[in-house]
Amino acid sequence: MIPTRRMTPSSHLQGKVILVTGGTGSFGRAFVRHVLDEHEPEAIRVYSRDELKQYDMQREIDNDPRVRFLLGDVRSAERLAMALRGVDVCIHAAALKQVPACEYNPFEAVQTNIVGAENVVAAALANDVPLTMALSTDKAVNPVNLYGATKLCAEKIVTQGNAYAGSARARFACVRYGNVVGSRGSVVPLFKAQALTGQLTITDTAMTRFWITLEQAVEFVVTSLELMEGGEVFVPRIPSMRITDLAEALSPGVPHTIVGIRPGEKVHEALITEDESRQGKALSDRFVIYPPFPSWKTGNLGGEELPPGFRYTSDNNTEWLGPDEIRAMAEPVVAAT
């Protein structure tokens, strides 16, 4: 499991200027708070579109003078180029994430998730930003919906950004993880609300998912920044849970109705495929997937080769959450809703 607290500030963040795209989202807010509390940054630039969310976040952090709020969209290459001037670390978390919304608005999903990633890479190259880390998702692995397809494209754009850097110091990598407890679109608040009606809706009783807390996701990004050389996709070793166990943990004894799997949804999710595992290594708390055709120096993190045919999926995981563990992870989210 990924630890959630650090003892000393990271040298990759301490005294640095950091920009977070999508900085007012679930991850962005948690990341900014964590870095302010633990890593002594020189400044954090929160880059996002929504002025009200920026205003609310400014109040949440008590108007910390180290945080600057920049209005802008990742679709705007010019604005990103300006925002990334003098930045040491860029965390790219901005995306359209709702599967149905992306399906219904495909042009918009492509503009934000694919063109936006290209704009981030181009702006980081233009400003010679040393470290850029983009957030990906298990939906990008063998995608069955447009959201996953756009995130797969974004992964390729970011990791291959190193090829454009040449001898410059700019380096790019990704983190890829599963469902975040309590993030936007999480099923946790839904199940708690449905429990009050006396009936839960479950899509498929066989469904499994990877699960990670927001704090663990933030810490995983920080520690991956410390490891990255450029071109890697970092995948945490995280537990799986069964949707039926989640329902029982949050709403014991409440009956449920099977409504059927939704379009663009999988019964099980994957974080690493058999084909990717040929370029993968296993570290103690994560996997690292290297690009197949790197033209730059990479691959020096060590680790063990993954066995032939290795797959890392939510149904073949070796670590599982039971109802008590699920309840412990979900309780802070439930209390906050």
BELFEN-V135561 format. One record per helix or strand of 3 or more residues. SS is the DSSP state (alpha for helix, beta for strand). FROM is the first residue (numbers start at 1). TO is the last residue. Records with the same first field share a line. If there is no record, write none. Layout:
BEGIN
SS: FROM-TO, FROM-TO
END
This chain:
BEGIN
beta: 17-21, 43-48, 67-71, 89-92, 131-137, 171-177, 200-202, 208-212, 233-236, 240-242, 256-258, 270-272, 280-282, 286-289
alpha: 26-38, 51-60, 77-83, 99-104, 106-126, 138-140, 146-159, 161-165, 187-195, 214-227, 243-250, 274-277, 323-336
END
